[in-house]
């Protein structure tokens, strides 16, 4: 299983070819951003079925092409289990969003959201293992069988690690009134406001320009 190398999606794997964007600068934040739009307002679900979850994992670099193919085949054999994993994925995503939103707003985190993350974290740690490579030892995954929830393992661990490190103080939410995407502000002066300057940032510039014209 690939953990860090983010490769392009195969053509056949998702109805959202090119739809998944990785602007969060962190795996767990990019996963939270698989819901488009503004939470509490108009949203767009990008994880509509299990194959979308696999496709996201492929694009995120969590899964190799072979891993993704095995999971798609397994999902067809066990559709009810695949649907259950999809629902878990959405629940984990929203728990991650709420946890980091609470951090941004300096509010207390919900115990339910902490429990949801801990539940997935416990399942993920069972599959964590040490693997030997050319450059020494590294963390890997026990991926002998096509576990349908494999995509959730690195996501839950990434979210937990971000929460307990000093980096969490640099988590931001898009300043757009129509977007609730999260990102890690890695700019030198920590002044980033938009999830993506090409999208929300550019739209904000256009609105300001039109407003000045009207005034």
N, C-alpha and C positions, 0 to 999 in steps of 0.2 A: 504493500500500500504506500502511496506517495503522500508525504505530509506537507512539503513546502513548495514543490514545483507546481505552479498553476498553469495548466495546459488548456488549449482550446477545446471546446466541446465538439464531439463528433456530430455530424449533421443530423443523425437519426434520433438522438437521445432525448430531445425535448421540443415541446411546442413553443418554447420561449427561447429559441436560438438567438443569441445575442442580447437577450433580455436581462440576464443576470449581470449586474454591475458590481465591481469590487472597488469601492471607494472608501471603505471603512478603515483601511490600514491595519486590520486585525481580523482574524478568522471569525471570531464570535460576533463581531459587529457586522461583518458582511452577512453572516447568517441572519442576524436580526433584521437586516435590510432586504430580506426576501419577501417582505410585505411592502408594497408600494403605497404612496400617498400619505395621508395624515391619519394616524391612529386617533380614534374618536370622531373621525370625519369620513371622507371618501377614501377608500383604500382599494388596492388591487392585489389579489392573491397570486403570487408567482409559483407557489407550491400547490398546484391544483391536484396532482396525483403523484404516486410514488416515483414514476419515472422522472418527474421534475426534480425530486429530491436527489435522485441518483445523478441527474444531469448537473445539478448544482455542485455535488461532490466532485464530479469530474472536472468542472471548470475551476473549482477551488483548489484542485490539486490533491484532494484527499484520496481520491480513487484513481487507479490506473484504468485504462480502457478495458482490460480483462476483468478487473474487479467490478466495474460497472456492468459489464455484460453478464457476469455471473449473478449479480443482484437482480437485474431485470428478469433473467430466466427464473430465478427463485421466486420473484414476486408474482410471476404468472402461475407458478405452481401453488403458491400460498397467498392468494389475493386478500383474504381476510387479515392475515398477519401483516401484509404490506400496508393495508389501509390503517391498521392499528399503529404501525410505526410512523406513518404519515401524520396521524393525529398527535402522536407523541412529539414529533418534530415541531409541529405548529405550537404546541403547548410550551415546549422548551424555548422556542424562539421568542414567544411573548413574555415568558418569565425572564429571559435574558434582557429583553428590551426594558421591562419594568425595573429590573435591578439596576441597570445602568442609568436609566432615567432618574431613579431615586438618587443615585450618586451625583449626577449632574445638578439636581435641584437641592442637594444636601438634605434629603429627607431620609427617614428611616425606611429600610427595605422591608417588604412584606415577608412574613415568616413563611407564607405559602409559596412564594417565589423562591426563597432560599431552599425550601424543602424539595421543590420541583427540580432545581438544579442539582441538589445533592443526590436525589434519586437517580438521575441520569449519570451523574459523576460516579456513583457506586457501580453502576453497570459497566461504565467505560473502563474503570480501573482494573476490572477482572481481566480485561483483554490487553492490558499494557504489559510490555515485555522488553527485555534488553536484547538487542540484536548486534551481531558483529559485522563490521564493514571494513573497507580498505583503510579508512582513517581511524579505526578504533571502534569503540562501542557507542551505541546511540539508542534512544527510545524507539520502539517499533510497536507493532500490533500483532496479536495472535489472530491471524486471519485465515486459518486453515479452512474454515467453513464459510459459506456466503451468508453471514449474519445480516439480516435485513436492516438492523439498526446501526450498522457500521459507520455510517456518515455522522451519527450523533456522538460517537465516542470522542474524536478530536475536538469537536465543537464544545462539548461540555467541559472538557479539560482546559481548553483555551479560555473559556469564559471564567472559570474558577481562578486560573492563574492571573488573568487581568484584574480581577476583583481584589486580589491580595497583594498586588504590586503597586508601586507608586505611580505607575503609568495610568491608573484609573482616574487620576486627577486631571488628565488631559483628554478625557472622553467628552465629546461635544454632540449636540443634536443640531441638525440643520436649522438654520434661522428662517427658512421659508415657511410661510403660513400654510403651505399645502404639502409639507413633507416632514416626516419624523425619522428620517434616516440618521443613524449614528456614525460617528467616525472618531478616530484617534488623531488629535491635533498634534502633528509632528513638526509644525512650522517653528522657525527659530524663536519668534516672539509670541507664539501660541495665539495667533489672531485669526485663525481660519474660522469662517462663519458658515460656509455652505458645504453640503455633502459633495458637490461637484460644481465647479465654476462654469462648466459647459452647459449644465442643466439649470439647477436652481439659482446659481450665482448669476448666470446670464439673464434669466427671467427677471431677477430682482433689478438688475441694471436697466432692463427695458422698461419696467414699471416706473422706476425713478425718473428715467428720461421722459416718459410720457407725462408724468405728473408735473415735471418742470415745464414742459411745453404748455400744459393746460393752465398752469399758474401764470 
